[in-house]
Amino acid sequence: MEFRGFETKCRLLVWAIVVIHFCTTVDAQASCKLKAKFNLNGYKSLDKKKVIVGGMFSVHKSLASADSNTTSEPVSSGCEGFNFRVFRWTQTMLFAINEINERTDLLPNTDLGYVIYDSCFTISKAVEGTLTYLTGQDEAVPNYRCGSGAPLAALVGAGGSDLSIATARILGLYYFPQVSYSSSCSVLESQFQFPTFLRTIPSDAHQSSAMAQLVLHFGWTWVGTIASDDDYGKNGIKEFKEQVEEAGVCISFSETLPKGSSPENIQKIVRAVVESTAKIIVVFSSDVDLSPLLDELLRQNVTNRTWIASEAWVTAATVSRHPGVQQMLGGTLGFGLRRADIPNLQTHLLSIDPYDDPLTEEFWETAFNCTLDYGRALRNARARAARAAQEAGNVTASRAVARAVPEGLCTGHESLQHLNNTYTDVSQLRITYSVYKAVYTVAHALHNLEHCELENGPFENGTCANINNFEPWQLMYYLQNVQFVVPHTGEIFKFRKDRDVDGLYEIINWQTTPEGELSYVPVGFYNSTEPAESRMTIKNASIIWNSDILEVPRSVCSEICQPGTRKGIRQGEPVCCFDCIPCADGEISNTSDARACIQCSEDDWSNANRDACVPKTIEFLDFGEPLGITLIAIAAFGALVTILVGGVFLMHLSTPMVQVNDALLSFFLLFSLVVTFLCSIVFLGEPRHWSCMTSQVALAMGFALCLSSIMGKSVVLMLRARAIKLTRNAAKAAAKAAAAAAASDQSPDVVQSTAAPPAPKIDVDALRPAHQRAIAVVCTLIQAVACTVWLCLLPPHPTKNTASQNIKIILECDPGSVVFICCIFAYDILLALLAFAFAFTARKLEDHFSEAKSITFGMLVFFIVWISFVPAYLSTRGKFMVAVEIFAILASSFGLLACIFLPKCYVLLVKPERNTQEQMRPRALGKDASNTGTSASLTTTVATTVSTVCADD
């Protein structure tokens, strides 16, 4: 937007001048006169010249302050601040024109003249010079050529990019050629806006790319930028920032150098440099604009920075020879134009005559700090003497000084050879060489125009232009198609189709010499014509950085995030400012500066450093580990004890104790306990398809057979208890009836004994042993059918559990179907509840061994174990879940074995005297002892029934 505003103002300025000057012209053909004259300095050589070449150089650094009083006629401002470097460029143009005029192979029949103006580094003076040059006389008349001399060829200039933009717009109106030697702003690439602009210096588009590539080459991600407040600085730094920001580099600060004196703005820039942590500062500016900043930086002793210089100041002696900059600017890297040696140029520079023209006179006086004007010298001497005399109070001394030769008077014979300044330094002829090429470009274009062959010319009908009277647009054709070999260097120069030249730069490093001076050391090269990956060649080992160190400086807002961490952007700060956040568990980053962590696969987990995924630990309850060995030993011990109990029962198979408990049903129960003990071992080891199916099905079938066998025993005990209770009640009723009958038939005088009537015979064991076995078999078969369906449809299978524990893969058995496994073990729970209910009902059965109580207690142990198992199982993970399940199986099996068979084994092995038929009978109730007849008959009846049952076994 700023550039468009400036463009509009320039257009309005040009057309306003054209209209005003046209309106003030009385007779355009007869008289060309302005209300005021421009105050322009420069060189002219017009006499007996066939073609005139224009030139524009910023010999002065700024305009002199002018009186703003509007009560008198305004006067064009003068200039101040002599620039020795630009004055050398001006002399180079004069040298090149003289060299061309002396050649016989280039424009042999044409002498070139010149008109060179000083633009004073300001747009207004550049416009003044352009208008004056086009008019052909000292009084500028826009849109008119008032002179009648030699034709104008082209303008070489106008120095800075903003100056060339202003002049190019005016010259473009007349299609007048302009060849610039130092205007590198990329805005000037537009042929639509600047149709006649050409340049011998590469566009800043190349330099901005080169700077960006340099920053990326050294890995700098945190840089500051400073640009001059003109088109050169603003556009150059804008393109640089666009490229580096796209590549991930952040800009710490971006400041603009003011034009002219502005201490407040300079101090603001210095504060930004000091407060920033960026160690790399890119400066797109001219040496003139940069000088005030250097003064303030030196005053505040700002060091430990690396500066990246644009071509406008990288070889400027006004900067490198600035007092005290060695410590601050040492190690600077920059891009310089191609350097060349121009023979005899130094001889020309040293042979100028201070009395030839005012500009050279000013140079001489500035260089030697004297004056060529005797009267001025005398006045200065008298003023100094008067001040000294006034201070000392000696008037005689003042008069003596006044009569002597005044101090500060130049002789005109001072030696330029011993003058150590930028003007005489020809070691770094870079922009000077660009000036040299610009003059030769115009000369070769004129040569081609002059030697055009008739009927083979480039214009309409094969015509050619006349060297004595050609139009600017005709020369423009030859300029844009020129090609020649530059003298002394052998460079083949030509313009590309876009009227620009290739971007060729030397990469220059400022290194301190043993004498303490800064030297320009080439450390690389940049060629825009090469492929992108090989455009820049740089010798890292040859670079000496600030403070004479060899290590590449670091310039980052945040240090590199090491592998195992990721970048965490800080809110409200550039993306280069971040925190390094460790990757979460299960995530890694195996590269530096990772933007995000990578999720490990299900089978892997992050290591301790979070920089690699490692296989998770495979966990299962193995046979060989101590816990597995312990559980196997306990299971084997339980199975062995159960087998021994079965052996004991087998040895005492014919005894009443074994007979009364249904030996076959007892063996079913013992076999099921062996199955449950041994199936717990199958839970150990790495889960396989067969082990997952076997363990679950064997457990379900084992408990089904066990619980159904217990239920068979319990239901018989329940029925027996009910039968005995009914028998007892019936016997009591019969006894009471008999006693009542005897009392009614007995006379007082006769006493006779009458026997009690026999108790009614009731079937105590309605279920025979065959029925008990049938219950056990049928209930087990139901479970077998359910397990078969489960195995056929959705069988258990091994699976990897990666969700329970992050660092482990738990190998376990997936039940296949939660519904099936719940139904199957719910069936076992139903059998257990029925067995417990039947046994609990028969707990008061009066025998010597209380088998119903043993079963009841055993089932209580079974329930307690499995109720405790549920929370324990849910609160554990990994292999310990299997261990808990195995422990529950073993504990419940041992509980049933101990509660049901331990009392019987005690009688069989320790108290065999109690293993009698008599002991198997129900005991007599103590409270019925008085009614011995009734009790005896009841006992006889129950015993007979039990004996019959035992015999049926």
VOPABA-401993 format. One record per residue (C-alpha): x, y, z. Coordinates in pm, whole numbers, padded with zeros to 5 digits, always signed. Each point is the difference from the previous one (the first is absolute). Example, Ala and Ser with C-alpha at 12.3 -4.5 7.8 and 13.67 -1.06 7.14 Angstrom:
! residues 2
+01230-00450+00780
+00137+00344-00066
//
This chain:
! residues 953
+00000+00000+00000
+00292+00235+00073
+00150-00062-00340
-00332+00063-00176
-00037+00326+00191
+00349+00103-00101
-00071-00101-00362
-00314+00218-00006
+00184+00295+00146
+00277-00030-00261
-00249-00008-00284
-00186+00304+00138
+00329+00183+00050
+00112-00062-00357
-00326+00100-00159
-00036+00302+00228
+00341+00121-00109
-00089-00063-00364
-00328+00190+00022
+00138+00290+00202
+00303+00043-00220
-00208-00028-00313
-00248+00256+00124
+00274+00246+00092
+00156-00024-00344
-00081+00305-00210
+00104-00147-00328
+00122-00360+00018
+00178+00016-00333
+00158+00342+00052
+00080+00008+00371
+00068-00259+00275
+00024+00163+00339
-00069-00094+00361
-00083+00215+00297
+00306-00141+00180
+00317-00196-00073
+00105-00334+00144
+00318-00004+00204
+00184-00295-00152
+00364-00107+00024
+00177-00225-00242
+00212-00038-00308
-00063+00096-00361
+00182-00066-00320
-00213+00101-00299
+00224+00182-00247
+00060-00182-00325
-00166-00316+00130
-00217-00209-00226
-00203-00177+00274
-00059+00096+00362
-00017-00257+00278
-00168+00104+00322
+00109-00101+00346
-00138+00040+00350
+00189-00071+00323
-00066+00073+00366
+00328+00181+00059
-00150+00165+00306
-00183-00179+00277
-00289+00238+00062
-00153+00338-00067
+00123+00298+00192
-00258+00153+00230
-00192+00274-00180
-00181+00305+00121
-00371-00071+00020
-00089+00371-00023
-00260+00055-00275
+00034+00377-00011
+00286-00023-00251
+00056-00188-00320
+00069-00368+00074
+00346-00128-00091
+00087-00358-00078
+00181-00154+00294
+00366-00083-00011
+00159-00326+00112
+00232-00101+00282
+00192-00303+00121
+00253-00086-00270
+00009-00372-00089
+00348-00105-00118
-00120-00343-00108
-00266+00136-00236
+00243+00263-00126
+00225-00289-00108
-00297-00146-00191
-00047+00337-00170
+00364+00011-00102
-00032-00358-00127
-00268+00113-00244
+00224+00280-00121
+00289-00243-00029
-00211-00250-00200
-00125+00270-00241
+00354+00125-00055
+00120-00355-00053
-00278-00063-00255
+00077+00325-00184
+00362-00108-00032
-00085-00341-00143
-00003-00061-00374
-00204-00318+00006
-00295+00142+00192
-00184+00305-00135
+00301+00100-00206
-00184+00288-00167
-00192+00118+00303
+00114+00192+00302
-00214-00039+00308
-00083+00297+00213
-00154-00007+00345
-00225+00183+00235
+00032-00124+00359
-00208+00132+00289
+00016-00047+00374
-00328-00142+00137
+00105+00068+00362
-00155-00335+00099
-00348+00156-00017
-00292-00051-00235
-00059+00371-00058
+00352+00059-00128
-00023-00312-00216
-00320+00136-00158
+00164+00341-00050
+00297-00157-00173
-00220-00217-00222
-00215+00291-00115
+00305+00216-00064
+00170-00276-00194
-00304-00058-00219
-00043+00374-00067
+00357+00039-00117
+00072+00322+00191
+00047+00115+00359
-00361+00118+00014
-00223-00305-00006
-00313+00008-00214
-00193-00327+00032
-00117-00158-00324
+00236+00220-00205
+00345-00042-00143
+00128+00356-00010
+00361-00072-00085
+00119-00036-00358
+00315-00197+00069
+00085-00367-00033
-00273-00255+00061
-00040-00154+00342
+00077-00371+00017
-00088-00138+00342
+00019+00078+00368
+00247-00197+00212
-00140+00012+00353
-00162+00115+00216
+00166-00171+00295
-00236-00133+00266
-00310-00198-00090
-00246+00263+00119
+00181+00260-00212
-00010-00225-00307
-00370-00071+00051
-00072+00374-00010
+00219+00067-00304
-00115-00316-00180
-00360+00114+00015
+00090+00330-00166
+00230-00157-00258
-00256-00269-00070
-00245+00267-00116
+00231+00075-00293
+00127-00353-00037
+00345+00133+00085
+00255-00273+00095
+00142-00020+00350
+00283-00233+00103
+00048-00024+00375
+00318-00115+00171
-00126-00039+00360
-00382+00000+00002
-00073-00361+00093
-00353+00029+00137
-00221-00280-00133
-00283+00249-00066
+00196+00122-00302
-00045-00341-00165
-00343+00111-00124
+00029+00083-00370
-00354+00132+00007
+00082+00271+00254
+00357+00060-00114
+00013-00079-00373
+00347+00149-00065
+00181-00099+00318
+00303-00230-00018
+00274-00070+00250
+00341-00161+00024
-00056-00105+00361
-00204-00310+00093
-00349+00038+00137
-00042-00021+00376
-00229-00297-00056
+00322-00200-00044
+00169+00159+00299
-00299-00057+00226
-00004-00366-00101
+00373-00024+00059
-00033+00150+00347
-00285-00234+00083
+00201-00299-00118
+00297+00116+00208
-00214+00020+00314
-00143-00346-00063
+00346-00139-00081
+00126+00079+00350
-00322-00105+00172
-00087+00341+00140
-00367+00017+00094
-00009+00323+00199
+00116+00313-00183
-00053+00373+00012
-00038+00223-00305
+00083+00364-00065
-00089+00176-00325
+00047+00350-00131
-00314+00207-00039
-00010-00019-00377
-00100-00237-00277
+00337-00174+00006
-00015-00090+00367
-00372-00065+00040
-00041-00224-00305
+00326-00186+00054
-00074-00084+00361
-00363-00080-00084
+00101-00269-00249
+00260-00136+00241
-00254-00029+00281
-00255-00172-00222
+00249-00270-00098
+00147-00071+00342
-00335+00006+00177
-00131-00253-00249
+00296-00220+00095
-00076+00029+00372
+00233+00285+00101
-00141+00260+00237
+00065+00373+00001
+00093+00130+00345
-00032+00366-00097
-00036+00201-00320
+00112+00361+00010
+00027+00277-00259
+00295+00238-00028
-00118+00360-00026
+00099+00233-00278
+00194+00294+00137
+00064+00077+00364
-00236-00172+00243
+00170-00083+00335
-00322-00132+00155
-00055-00255-00275
+00366-00103+00009
-00017-00059+00375
-00318-00202-00048
+00182-00226-00245
+00295-00041+00237
-00236-00097+00284
-00156-00263-00223
+00345-00142-00084
+00112-00004+00365
-00320-00147+00143
-00037-00271-00263
+00158-00340+00048
+00058-00026-00375
+00370-00014-00081
-00043+00038-00376
-00105+00336-00145
-00074+00046-00370
+00047+00356-00125
-00136+00118-00337
+00127+00355-00021
+00246+00236-00159
+00315+00103+00180
-00132+00353+00032
-00315-00102+00188
+00189-00252+00214
+00265+00238+00134
-00214+00172+00269
-00100-00340+00139
+00363-00109+00021
+00087+00307+00205
-00268-00079+00256
+00087-00371+00011
+00364+00088+00065
-00099+00248+00268
-00196-00270+00184
+00268-00263-00068
-00233-00251-00165
+00199-00311-00094
-00043-00375-00032
-00218+00031-00309
+00051-00133-00351
-00110+00239-00275
-00119-00104-00345
+00071+00278-00247
-00160+00088-00330
+00214+00092-00299
-00052+00372+00060
+00222+00009+00311
+00188-00327+00017
+00307+00156-00164
-00063+00361+00097
+00313+00145+00156
-00210+00260+00179
-00131-00288+00210
+00297-00237+00027
+00240+00287+00074
-00232+00159+00250
+00203+00051+00321
-00052-00283+00248
-00220-00230-00210
+00247-00289-00004
-00131-00154+00320
-00363+00063-00090
-00006-00091-00370
+00277-00258-00011
-00131-00326-00146
-00261+00174-00216
-00123-00201-00298
-00132+00169-00310
-00062-00025-00370
+00218+00205-00227
-00021+00056-00372
+00265-00138-00229
+00337+00164+00062
+00220+00115-00285
+00330+00173-00059
-00020+00295-00239
+00344+00094-00129
+00092+00372-00002
-00303+00091+00209
+00211+00085+00302
+00224+00215-00218
-00306+00192-00112
-00122+00038+00356
+00332+00139+00115
+00038+00241-00290
-00307+00219+00041
+00045+00374+00012
-00171+00175+00294
-00053+00314-00208
-00193-00166-00285
-00349+00031+00149
-00177+00081+00327
-00073-00364+00084
+00365-00103-00022
+00094+00309+00193
-00236-00100+00279
+00145-00351-00003
+00349+00139+00036
-00091+00230+00284
-00187-00276+00183
+00271-00259-00052
+00285+00222+00123
-00202+00210+00244
+00102+00324-00161
-00134+00256-00242
+00109+00109-00346
-00153+00345+00045
+00262+00243+00136
-00257+00249+00122
-00191-00268+00185
+00323-00131+00153
+00095+00347+00111
-00340+00061+00158
+00019-00332+00181
+00349+00077+00128
-00102+00342+00125
-00303-00143+00178
+00215-00262+00175
+00259+00261+00093
-00267+00233+00138
-00139-00271+00220
+00345-00092+00124
+00093+00364+00066
-00325+00062+00183
+00068-00291+00222
+00363+00104+00057
-00058+00378-00006
+00280+00054-00255
-00111+00221-00292
+00350+00024-00150
+00015-00375-00052
-00331+00016-00181
+00130+00261-00247
+00322-00196-00061
-00197-00311-00087
-00219+00198-00235
+00304+00127-00196
+00148-00351-00037
-00097-00265-00253
-00337-00137+00119
-00011-00350+00137
-00227-00253-00173
+00076+00119-00351
+00037-00281-00255
+00293+00019-00237
-00169-00213-00263
+00301-00227-00005
-00089-00225+00293
+00071-00366-00067
-00307-00213-00061
+00223-00306+00002
+00053+00035+00373
-00365+00067+00060
-00131-00303+00187
-00373+00010-00065
-00268-00171-00203
+00064+00204-00312
+00349-00134-00064
-00076-00360+00111
-00032-00210-00317
+00034-00339+00172
-00375-00064+00005
-00134+00125-00332
-00347-00149+00003
-00263+00270-00052
+00279+00194-00171
+00022-00290-00245
-00377+00015-00041
+00030+00368-00098
+00273-00094-00243
-00223-00266-00161
-00297+00239-00018
+00203+00255-00202
+00131-00269-00231
-00352-00137-00043
-00118+00337-00133
+00311+00029-00216
-00046-00341-00160
-00368+00069-00062
+00096+00325-00175
+00268-00184-00194
-00254-00254-00125
-00240+00281-00087
+00268+00187-00192
+00113-00304-00194
-00345-00115-00099
-00016-00127-00360
-00260+00169-00215
-00293-00214-00106
+00103-00246+00274
-00091+00224+00287
-00231-00100+00284
-00257+00269-00066
-00283+00034-00250
+00094-00102-00357
+00350-00096+00119
+00095+00358+00076
+00270+00109+00241
+00030+00287+00244
+00229+00297-00057
+00268+00041+00265
-00024+00375-00040
-00375+00012+00048
-00158-00308+00151
-00299-00048+00221
+00040-00140+00355
-00220-00299-00077
+00230-00095-00287
+00298-00017+00231
-00212-00198+00245
-00021-00282-00253
+00377-00026-00018
+00042+00027+00374
-00223-00291+00089
+00168-00216-00264
+00358+00102+00067
+00272-00261+00057
+00369+00071+00040
+00317-00100+00181
+00085+00234+00283
+00353+00138-00039
+00273-00131+00232
-00227-00261+00168
-00116-00215-00292
-00355-00013+00136
-00265-00052-00266
-00271+00247+00086
-00358-00008-00123
-00351+00055+00131
-00246-00281+00050
-00345+00012-00154
-00131+00175+00312
+00276+00266-00047
+00171-00108+00320
+00334-00171+00051
+00085-00326+00174
+00037+00005+00377
+00370-00059+00058
+00135+00085+00345
+00312-00058+00200
-00056-00092+00363
+00229+00227+00199
+00119-00043+00358
+00136+00293+00199
+00317-00121+00169
+00241+00194+00215
+00357+00027-00126
+00303-00013+00231
+00015+00379-00032
-00348+00023+00151
-00179+00099-00320
-00297-00170-00165
+00059-00184-00324
-00248-00144-00249
+00064-00373-00039
-00201-00196-00260
-00134-00320+00160
-00256-00108-00256
-00200+00070-00310
-00364+00023-00101
-00120-00061-00356
-00370+00040-00074
+00030-00191-00328
+00086-00327+00176
-00261-00246+00132
-00147+00104+00333
+00190-00259+00203
+00340+00103-00139
-00030+00374-00040
+00200+00083+00310
+00352-00125+00062
+00153+00097+00332
+00315-00101+00186
-00106-00026+00362
+00354-00062+00122
+00122+00326-00154
-00243+00216+00195
+00118+00185+00309
-00298+00110+00206
-00044+00283+00243
+00263+00013+00275
+00231-00202-00229
-00163-00334+00074
-00026-00286-00248
-00315-00160+00135
-00323+00091-00177
-00208+00223+00230
-00339-00120+00111
-00305+00218-00034
-00313-00171+00122
-00287+00115+00215
-00018-00344+00161
+00259-00272+00001
-00053-00308-00213
-00242-00251+00146
+00186-00325+00040
-00147-00336-00101
-00256-00106+00255
-00162+00343+00010
-00223+00209-00221
-00047+00369-00061
-00260+00173+00211
-00089+00337-00148
-00004+00292+00240
-00320+00195-00013
+00038+00337-00169
+00363-00057-00107
+00155-00094-00337
+00008-00365-00092
+00377-00007+00052
-00055+00070+00369
-00119-00321+00158
+00033-00230+00297
+00132-00352-00030
-00271-00227+00141
+00085-00366+00072
-00200-00247-00201
-00277-00178+00187
+00025-00367+00093
-00027-00213-00309
+00112+00283-00231
+00345+00081-00136
+00184+00252-00210
+00314-00128-00168
+00101+00328-00164
+00103+00339+00130
-00257+00279+00006
-00290-00238-00051
-00331+00180-00027
-00196-00300+00126
+00071-00330+00167
-00057-00329-00178
-00234-00256+00155
+00163-00340+00045
-00180-00304-00135
-00208-00221+00227
+00285-00247+00040
+00260+00267+00081
+00055+00258+00272
+00225+00300+00039
+00334-00045+00171
+00116+00209+00295
+00137+00275-00228
-00316+00006-00214
+00212-00015-00317
-00070-00356-00114
-00281-00252+00011
+00104-00324+00163
-00198-00324+00010
-00227-00024+00301
+00077-00259+00264
-00195-00317-00066
-00162-00109+00323
-00172-00324+00094
+00022-00231+00297
+00273-00237-00108
+00057-00353+00126
+00360+00071+00088
-00035+00308+00217
-00025-00040+00379
-00369+00083+00020
-00079-00247-00278
+00204-00273+00162
-00172+00063+00332
-00347-00021-00151
+00089-00317-00190
+00130-00156+00320
-00316+00091+00190
-00224-00128-00280
+00195-00322-00027
-00012-00041+00377
-00377+00051-00002
-00049-00251-00280
+00227-00250+00176
-00187+00038+00330
-00330-00045-00182
+00130-00319-00163
+00120-00125+00338
-00344+00064+00147
-00148-00197-00287
+00247-00279+00079
-00104-00001+00364
-00364-00024-00101
+00082-00278-00240
+00181-00193+00273
-00301+00035+00230
-00259-00047-00267
-00194-00267+00194
-00012+00184+00328
-00322+00165+00123
+00156+00347-00017
+00067-00029-00374
-00319-00190-00073
-00229+00245+00171
+00153+00294-00204
-00056-00161-00342
+00352-00099-00104
-00049+00067-00374
-00129+00352+00062
+00293+00065+00228
+00238-00113-00276
-00177+00238-00243
+00060+00281+00247
+00365-00093+00051
+00057-00027-00376
-00150+00347-00055
+00230+00143+00267
+00301-00155-00174
-00118+00165-00322
-00034+00341+00165
+00345-00031+00160
+00168-00099-00324
-00189+00243-00225
+00153+00287+00199
+00338-00100-00143
-00133+00053-00352
-00049+00370+00086
+00378+00033+00022
+00234+00059-00293
-00045+00200-00318
-00363-00014-00106
-00072-00217-00299
-00321-00087-00172
-00010-00347+00157
+00095+00126+00346
-00261+00277-00003
-00275-00244-00094
+00122-00279+00230
+00045+00214+00310
-00341+00164-00010
-00194-00309-00107
+00180-00234+00244
-00067+00244+00284
-00367+00030-00091
-00044-00377-00045
+00200-00085+00314
-00208+00230+00219
-00321-00118-00167
+00079-00366+00084
+00119+00093+00349
-00299+00217+00089
-00254-00236-00158
+00146-00290+00202
-00020+00207+00317
-00355+00098-00093
-00086-00372-00041
+00125-00071+00349
-00171+00309+00141
-00338-00076-00145
+00008-00351+00150
+00098+00141+00339
-00281+00251-00024
-00255-00268-00085
+00136-00226+00276
-00030+00277+00256
-00358+00069-00103
-00084-00371+00011
+00147-00043+00346
-00188+00302+00121
-00327-00141-00136
+00074-00342+00149
+00072+00151+00339
-00319+00200-00005
-00203-00304-00103
+00157-00213+00275
-00078+00262+00260
-00362+00019-00112
-00037-00379+00013
+00151-00019+00348
-00237+00264+00130
-00299-00182-00151
+00104-00328+00157
+00044+00156+00342
-00341+00157-00014
-00169-00332-00095
+00172-00184+00280
-00109+00253+00254
-00366-00021-00102
-00015-00387+00010
+00187-00049+00332
-00206-00066+00324
+00120+00121+00329
+00047-00352+00128
+00179-00148-00299
+00329+00106-00123
+00133-00149-00326
+00281+00078-00229
-00083+00091-00358
+00269+00032-00271
+00020+00321-00204
-00123-00033-00357
+00275-00010-00268
+00090+00332-00172
-00124+00036-00356
+00264-00094-00255
+00110+00301-00216
+00247-00015-00291
+00296+00205+00134
+00206+00005-00325
-00243+00064-00280
+00302+00056-00235
+00216-00300-00050
+00371+00016-00089
-00088-00047-00364
-00208+00314+00015
+00287+00196+00153
+00236-00112-00274
-00257+00088-00263
-00027+00352+00143
+00378+00042-00016
+00025-00134-00355
-00294+00198-00136
+00117+00328+00154
+00351-00057-00135
-00133-00084-00346
-00191+00328-00009
+00324+00184+00067
+00178-00212-00262
-00259+00096-00263
+00034+00370+00085
+00381-00020-00020
-00019-00180-00333
-00221+00272-00147
+00240+00263+00140
+00304-00168-00156
-00172-00037-00335
-00135+00354-00031
+00229+00240+00185
+00285-00193+00157
+00254+00162+00232
+00320+00106-00169
+00332+00164+00094
+00022+00378-00029
+00244+00282+00066
-00121+00243+00260
+00177+00331-00066
-00244+00222+00186
+00041-00116+00357
+00365+00096+00039
+00187+00243-00223
+00340-00162+00003
-00116-00359-00018
-00187-00228-00235
-00201-00237+00214
-00063-00330-00170
-00333-00126+00120
-00299-00201-00108
-00294+00179-00149
-00321-00184+00094
-00136+00049-00350
-00345+00083+00125
-00070+00161+00334
-00358-00126-00017
+00106-00362-00039
+00256+00005+00279
-00244+00176+00233
-00269-00258-00075
+00231-00293+00052
+00139+00114+00334
-00342+00126+00106
-00114-00361-00045
+00277-00113+00238
-00112+00267+00247
-00357-00132-00027
+00119-00352+00081
+00197+00133+00297
-00301+00191+00132
-00225-00307-00029
+00255-00222+00170
+00039+00254+00280
-00377+00037+00042
-00055-00377+00019
+00288-00051+00243
-00108+00293+00217
-00352-00147+00024
+00143-00336+00112
+00253+00149+00247
-00202-00133+00305
+00004-00358-00119
+00100-00197+00312
+00285-00235-00083
+00344-00037+00146
+00182+00167-00285
-00225+00296-00092
+00073-00031-00375
-00258+00268-00079
+00187+00244+00218
+00327-00092-00171
-00146+00068-00342
-00156+00325+00126
+00331+00117+00138
+00183-00108-00317
-00240+00199-00217
+00040+00301+00226
+00377-00019-00055
-00064-00031-00374
-00215+00313-00001
+00238+00198+00215
+00293-00081-00229
-00177+00099-00319
-00164+00310+00146
+00345+00115+00111
+00136-00090-00340
-00208+00258-00187
+00148+00324+00149
+00347-00154+00015
-00018-00097-00366
-00127+00340-00111
+00267+00188+00197
+00297-00185-00151
+00159+00017-00344
+00214-00220-00212
+00118-00338+00108
-00124+00055+00354
-00357-00020-00127
+00072-00357-00107
+00167-00067+00334
-00307+00127+00187
-00228-00218-00211
+00217-00307+00058
+00011+00073+00372
-00379+00020+00013
-00031-00333-00182
+00249-00167+00234
-00145+00156+00315
-00358-00101-00082
+00110-00349-00097
+00202-00043+00319
-00297+00133+00200
-00241-00255-00145
+00253-00281+00035
+00073+00081+00362
-00354+00068+00115
-00161-00303-00164
+00266-00271+00011
+00226+00087+00294
-00251-00122+00270
-00056-00327-00189
+00374-00061-00048
+00049+00070+00370
-00248-00278+00088
+00132-00239-00262
+00365+00041+00095
+00009+00119+00361
-00326-00118+00157
-00087-00323-00180
-00202-00116+00308
-00259+00260-00091
-00037-00142-00350
-00287-00232+00097
-00355-00047-00101
-00109+00108+00342
+00181+00331-00028
-00168+00067-00332
-00342-00003+00170
-00168+00318+00123
+00055+00087+00362
-00282-00014+00259
-00133+00335+00120
+00079+00073+00362
-00335+00162+00073
-00190-00327-00093
+00204-00224+00226
-00294-00055+00237
-00209-00144-00275
+00233-00283-00070
-00251-00210-00175
-00083+00264-00252
+00361+00099-00053
+00114-00349-00041
-00265-00077-00256
+00089+00322-00197
+00370-00077+00007
-00063-00353-00110
-00213+00119-00286
+00256+00264-00128
+00293-00234+00043
-00181-00271-00194
-00064+00247-00280
+00362+00127-00011
+00129-00355+00005
-00222-00085-00292
+00138+00301-00192
+00358-00103+00073
-00076-00349-00116
-00136+00135-00326
+00326+00175-00073
//
